[in-house]
Amino acid sequence: MSDELEVNSVPAEDAPSMKEFEEQINKSLHKIEEGTLVKGTVIGISDTEVTVDLGYYAEGIIPLEELSNNPRFSIKGDVTIGEEVSGVIIKEDDGKGNILLSKKEADNILSWEALKEYQNNKTILKVKVAQTVNGGVTTYLLGIRAFIPASQLSLSYVEDLDSWVNKEIDVQVITVEEDKNKLVLSAKEVEKEHAAEEKLTKISHLPIGLVTKGIVEKLAPYGAFVNLGNGLSGLLHISQIANKRLKTPGEVLKEGQEVTVKIINVKDGKISLSIKAVEGNAEVSENVEAVPFEYSSGGEASTGLAGLLSKIKLS
């Protein structure tokens, strides 16, 4: 038996290269300056601070007062071990060999860029209403205080703002002015889009040939708009009102009048109606709400919602 000690060597492919050693050493010794934006991983949370591994010669410390602008922020509830955070260096040495960071300052730098992207992309975001103020409510998005005017909270009139506090709502960013520290959100725009999508869904399922009753809601030189119920209206063109030539729809129709109409076309989210096409023995549906959600044959009636949405510009 040999007296020589056996040494377990690390396989060459697993051993760090000299270049990797140099990069790690250089990074650990790299001096960083105040005002620098850095990233790190949360490795510790206490009641007063968050400890961050920056991969440098010292750990980063984010004091409680530098974590968030949101007064409802909870250091134990809103920060988790292992998450990546950004911070701006406010002091290279806190006297204990640590680097003091401000997440609030980092949020201010990074958040405005993201908020502009949200606005451009009309991204739908979920926020919780924080408090009421004159003319609306406030919340926080990416650490930035945001204002939601009362007129932008809902499609319907909002009378009691206090009832919205602590409520989670979907919003879109409608105003981003970093130089004025101004961020305005709208829940109404989200509701408007949802309502438009719901309406298009209903329209896309209407079968051509359906005979139903409706109420004339508006007269125009070229025809009449008929309320079919279920939030839907269709156009009754002047040429489809009677079997004789009319100069104006008002010759035979008046607003508020009940009429029996036939759906003759559904295209690009619009419903075309006819009185002329209603047969004498036609089965009449009292309203379109009772219509089964199924498509009738024909290219226009089978237009899908995705196709309709691509053609309709939602205002």
N, C-alpha and C positions, 0 to 999 in steps of 0.2 A: 504494500500500500504506500502511495506517495505521501510525503510529508507536506507537499505543497497545498495551499489553500485553494479551493475551487471558487472561482468568481463567476457569478451569474451575470452575463453581459446583456445589455438591452439590445434587442434586434435593431439593426441599422435603420430599418424603415420606420420604427417607432420613436427613435431618438430625435429630439429637437435639433435642427441644424444650427450651425454657428450663427447664421443670419437671424434666425428666430430668437436665439439667445440675446443677440445684440439689440434687436427690436424691443424685447421685453425689458432689458436693462435700460435702454435709452428712454423708454416710456416711463419707467418707475422713477427715473432721475430727472425727468423733464419738469422744468419750472414753468408754472402757468401763472398768468397775470390777472390782476383784478379786472373785472368786466368781461372776461372770457366766458363764452357759452359752452358748457360741457354736459356730457351725458354720463349716467352711471346707473348701477343697480342697487335697489334698496336692500340693505342687509341688516338693518336694525330700526326698531320703532319704540320710542318711549313716550311719556306723557308730554315731553317738552321739545323733542327733536327727532329728526329722521337721519339715520346714518346711511351713507351711500358709498359703494365701492366704485371709485373712479378709475381704477387701474393705474393710479399714479403712486408717488412716494407716500402719500397720505390719504386718509379717508375724507370724504366730504360730509359736512354736517349742515342740515337745513333746520334752523330753529323754527319753532311753531309759528312765530309771527311772520316768517318768510315763506310759508307753505302755500297760502291761498288768500285771495281777496274776498272769498265767499264767507260771510259771517256764520253760515251754517256748517262750515267745513269741520270734519271730525278727523283728528290725526289717527285715531285707532280704526275708524270706520271707513275712511276714504283712501288710506294708504295700505299697500300690501307688500309683504316681503317678496322679493324677486322681480317686482315690476321695474321697468326702466323709467327714469325721470330725468328731466333736464333742469339745469340750474345755472345761474350766472354767479361767478366768483365775486364775492363782496369783500373777502379778506383771505389772504394767502395762509395766514397762521393765526389761529385763535388763542395761542399761548399754550395749547395742549398738543400741538403738532397736527392739527386738523385744518381742513380748508372749509371756510364758511361759505355757504351757497344761498342763493335766493331763487326759489322756484317761482315766486310771484313775478320777478323780473323776466325770467325765462318765458313764462306764460305770455307776458306782454309782448315779447319779441316774436314768439312762434305763433301765438293764437291769432293775431291780426291777419297773418298770411293765410292761415287755414280758414278764417272767417270769410275772407274774400273769395276763396275757392268755393265755400259753401254757398255763398250768394250767387256766384256765376253758375254753379251746377244745380241751383234750386234744391239743395239737399234738405231732406226732412230730418229734423233732429228732435229728440225728446228732452224737455227741460222741466224743472219743478219751479213753480211760482214761489218767489221768496217773500215779497211783501207788496202792499199797495202804496202807491204814491199819487200825487196829483195828476189825474188824467189817464191813469193806467196802473200797470204792475211792473215789478222788476224781477229779474232772475239772473243766473250766472251761466255763461257758456264759455267753456275752455278757460275759466278763471276770470273772464271779463264780465263786468256788470252790464246787463242788457235791459232795455226798456221795451215793453209791449203796450202800445196805446190801447185804451179801452175799445176803440173802434176796430182794432186788429185782433181782438181776442176770439171773436166768433162771428158767424154770418148773421146771427140774430143780435138784437140790442142787449148789451150787458148793463144791468142796473146795479147789481150788488158785487162790487169788486172784491170785497172781503171773502166771499164764498170761493174765490179762485185761489186763495193762498194755500200753499202746500199741494195744490193739484198738479199732476203731471200732464203735460200737453205736448202735442206735436207742433213744431214751428218751422218756419223758414226764415232765413236771414234776408232782410229787405234793405237795410242801410248799414254800411260799414264806412266810418270816417275816423281813421286812426288818429289823425292830427287833432281831432276834436274829442277823442275818446268816446265816440258815439257809436253805439251798436243798437239797432232796432230790429225786433223780431215780429213775425206775424203768424198767429194760429189760424186766422181767417183765410189766408191764402191756401193753407193745407186743406181746410174744410171745403174751400171752393173747388179745389182740384178733385177731392173725393166725391163731391156732389156732381161734378161734371162727368167723372168716370162712371158713377152710378147711373146717371141719366143715359149715357151712351150704351151702357149695358142693357138697360131697359129697351132702348130704341133698337138695338141690334137683334133683340129677340122678338120683335113684332113681326108677325107673319103678313106678307102681302096678301091682300084679298079679304082681310078682316073687316067686317062691317060693325061699326060701333057708334054710340052716341057721344056728342060733344057739345060744348058751349062756345059760341062765337065770342071771343074775348077782344078782338081788335079788327077793325076794317082798314084796308089800305087800297090805294088805287088799283093795284094788281091782284087783289084777292082778299082773303080773310084768314086770320089765325084762329084756329079752333083748339080749345082746351079739351084734351082727351082724358084728363084725370091722371093720377099717379105721377104728377109732375111733368107730364108730356104735352106738347102742343105740336100741331101740324099745320102746314100751309094748304089752304083750299084756294087754288089759283082761280082767277075769274073765269077762265075757260072751262073749269070743271064744276061751276056752280049750277048752271041751268042748260037746257037744250036750246036755248035761244041766245043770241048775242047780247051781252050786257055792256053798257057804258061804264057803270060802276057797280061794285058788289052791293052797295046800299040800295039798289033797286029791289032786291029780294031778301036781303039779310039785314039784321040789326044786331048790335052788340048785346049780349046776354041771351040771345035766342038759342034754343036747343035745336041741333041738327043731327041727322043721321048721315054718316060719311063712310066711305070705303078707303082703306089704305091701299094706294096704288103704287107706291114706291118708297123705299127706304134707302137713302144714299148719303154718305158722308155725314152721318149723324142728323140728317134732316128727314122729316116725314111728309110725304105728299099725299093729299087727300082729294076725294071726289064725291060730289053728291050725284052727279050724272051717272056714275058707274054703279050705283046701288040698285040691284035688281028688286023687283017688287016682292018676291018671295024669299028674300035674303034673311038668314038668321042673324039677328042683331044682338051684339054683346052690349050689356049696359055700360061697361067701362073696360079699359084695357088692363086693369089690375087683375082681372080674372083670366087673362090669356095665359095659357101654359108657356113655359120658357122653352120653346123649340122653334127651329127655323123652318120656314116653308121652302119649297123648291124655288130655284131661280137664283141667278148670280148675285143680284143686289141684296136679296134677303139674307144670304149666307155670309155677308161681310162680317168678319170677326171684329171684336173690340179692339184688338191691337191695330188692325187696319184702319179703323175709324179714328182712333187716337192719333195715328200718324198723319191724318189728313185734317184734323180739327185743331185749330189754335185756341187753346184755353186762355181766356182773358182774366 
